[in-house]
Amino acid sequence: MNERTRHARPESEGRCHCTELRKASRRISQLYDTALAPSGLKTTQRAILAEIGRSEPTTVGALADALVMDAGGLAHTLKPLTREKLVTIAVDPQDRRNRLISLTPLGRSKLRKSDALWEAAQRSFEAAFGATESEDLRAVMQFLAANDFTETFETALASTGR
């Protein structure tokens, strides 16, 4: 048993993978939100701006898929970013049913200004968790967010006769 797991609760108290992942996610989000506070952005907002910056213009559906979010929840989170003029949402001229999301110059600037704070949070996470362990954790989380995992989970769930 390593130092990290030695202080964990007994296994019977924390057997729900989903609950433990959510608790860990909330804790890390709280830490990153605190680190990003001087930028005026929450972790989720920064993640959205960064993803838009990597793939703009993008549709709500594509952005939701990239962030593994529900499109309705994403639309709710986009409202303050639009109100603060960090993103624009325009009708797609090629398919009027779609909306294209882009960063505004102010959004690009806000994202750039948050970069140093985000980097400090990243370094702090790695100092607390370990650089190698952090890399391994990212690989596991990427696997858990991948479609292959979802398909295998759903197949296994179906085979239980639910």
JONOR-V936494 format. One record per residue. N is the residue number from 1. RES is the residue in one small letter. PHI is phi in degrees with one decimal (none if undefined). PSI is psi in radians with two decimals (none if undefined). OMEGA is omega in whole degrees, 0 to 359 (none if undefined). Layout:
N;RES;PHI;PSI;OMEGA
N;RES;PHI;PSI;OMEGA
//
This chain:
1;m;none;2.27;181
2;n;-87.8;3.03;183
3;e;-57.4;-0.69;183
4;r;-65.9;-0.76;184
5;t;-81.5;-0.31;180
6;r;-62.2;-0.56;183
7;h;-94.6;0.09;179
8;a;-75.9;2.83;177
9;r;-68.9;2.83;176
10;p;-55.9;2.58;185
11;e;-54.2;-0.68;183
12;s;-64.4;-0.41;180
13;e;-82.9;-0.31;184
14;g;-133.8;0.80;184
15;r;-84.0;-0.22;182
16;c;-81.7;1.93;182
17;h;-59.2;-0.74;183
18;c;-63.0;-0.81;181
19;t;-62.3;-0.78;181
20;e;-66.3;-0.68;177
21;l;-64.6;-0.73;179
22;r;-64.8;-0.74;179
23;k;-62.9;-0.79;179
24;a;-62.8;-0.73;180
25;s;-62.7;-0.76;178
26;r;-62.9;-0.74;181
27;r;-63.2;-0.83;181
28;i;-65.2;-0.70;177
29;s;-60.7;-0.71;178
30;q;-60.9;-0.78;180
31;l;-64.2;-0.78;179
32;y;-68.1;-0.68;177
33;d;-59.2;-0.73;178
34;t;-63.3;-0.76;180
35;a;-64.9;-0.63;182
36;l;-86.4;-0.15;186
37;a;-49.5;-0.73;180
38;p;-60.6;-0.37;180
39;s;-82.2;-0.28;184
40;g;81.7;0.10;180
41;l;-108.2;2.53;169
42;k;-87.6;2.83;180
43;t;-55.5;-0.78;181
44;t;-64.4;-0.69;179
45;q;-65.2;-0.75;180
46;r;-64.5;-0.71;179
47;a;-61.0;-0.71;179
48;i;-66.1;-0.82;179
49;l;-60.5;-0.74;180
50;a;-63.4;-0.75;180
51;e;-66.7;-0.71;177
52;i;-61.0;-0.77;179
53;g;-59.6;-0.57;179
54;r;-78.6;-0.39;189
55;s;-136.2;0.41;185
56;e;-79.8;2.68;349
57;p;-72.0;2.69;181
58;t;-135.6;2.78;177
59;t;-90.4;2.84;177
60;v;-58.9;-0.77;181
61;g;-62.1;-0.79;180
62;a;-65.6;-0.70;179
63;l;-65.8;-0.75;178
64;a;-60.8;-0.76;178
65;d;-61.3;-0.80;182
66;a;-62.1;-0.60;182
67;l;-95.9;0.02;184
68;v;51.7;0.95;179
69;m;-124.1;2.74;171
70;d;-72.9;2.39;182
71;a;-59.2;-0.64;178
72;g;-66.1;-0.76;177
73;g;-64.4;-0.66;178
74;l;-65.6;-0.76;180
75;a;-59.1;-0.69;178
76;h;-62.9;-0.74;181
77;t;-71.7;-0.47;179
78;l;-73.0;-0.44;184
79;k;-55.4;-0.90;179
80;p;-66.8;-0.53;178
81;l;-67.7;-0.61;176
82;t;-71.9;-0.78;180
83;r;-60.5;-0.66;180
84;e;-83.8;0.08;177
85;k;61.1;0.64;176
86;l;-92.6;-0.46;177
87;v;-134.2;2.72;172
88;t;-118.9;2.58;176
89;i;-124.5;2.10;183
90;a;-128.0;2.76;176
91;v;-69.5;2.35;177
92;d;-71.8;2.06;182
93;p;-65.0;-0.39;180
94;q;-86.7;-0.39;179
95;d;-150.9;1.69;188
96;r;-63.1;-0.20;176
97;r;-75.8;-0.40;182
98;n;-92.9;2.67;173
99;r;-114.4;2.36;178
100;l;-100.8;2.28;182
101;i;-108.2;2.31;178
102;s;-138.1;2.72;173
103;l;-78.0;2.51;171
104;t;-87.8;2.94;174
105;p;-56.1;-0.67;178
106;l;-64.6;-0.69;178
107;g;-63.8;-0.74;177
108;r;-61.5;-0.77;180
109;s;-64.0;-0.78;179
110;k;-61.5;-0.73;179
111;l;-63.7;-0.81;179
112;r;-59.9;-0.73;181
113;k;-67.2;-0.46;179
114;s;-83.8;-0.21;184
115;d;-56.7;-0.82;182
116;a;-64.5;-0.66;178
117;l;-66.3;-0.73;178
118;w;-64.8;-0.74;178
119;e;-60.8;-0.71;178
120;a;-63.1;-0.70;177
121;a;-64.1;-0.73;178
122;q;-60.3;-0.83;180
123;r;-62.1;-0.69;179
124;s;-65.1;-0.74;177
125;f;-58.7;-0.84;182
126;e;-66.9;-0.57;176
127;a;-65.8;-0.68;181
128;a;-77.8;-0.61;188
129;f;-104.9;-0.42;184
130;g;104.4;2.41;183
131;a;-64.6;-0.84;181
132;t;-65.9;-0.75;179
133;e;-63.3;-0.66;179
134;s;-63.7;-0.74;178
135;e;-63.8;-0.76;178
136;d;-63.6;-0.73;180
137;l;-62.4;-0.76;178
138;r;-59.4;-0.72;179
139;a;-62.7;-0.75;179
140;v;-64.1;-0.77;181
141;m;-65.8;-0.64;176
142;q;-63.7;-0.68;177
143;f;-63.3;-0.78;181
144;l;-64.7;-0.52;180
145;a;-86.2;-0.12;184
146;a;-79.3;2.68;179
147;n;-61.7;-0.59;180
148;d;-59.7;-0.76;179
149;f;-63.0;-0.79;180
150;t;-57.7;-0.81;181
151;e;-63.0;-0.75;180
152;t;-65.8;-0.74;178
153;f;-59.5;-0.87;183
154;e;-65.0;-0.64;176
155;t;-64.2;-0.79;179
156;a;-64.3;-0.70;179
157;l;-63.6;-0.74;179
158;a;-63.7;-0.60;182
159;s;-73.6;-0.22;178
160;t;-81.7;-0.06;177
161;g;79.5;0.51;181
162;r;-65.5;none;none
//
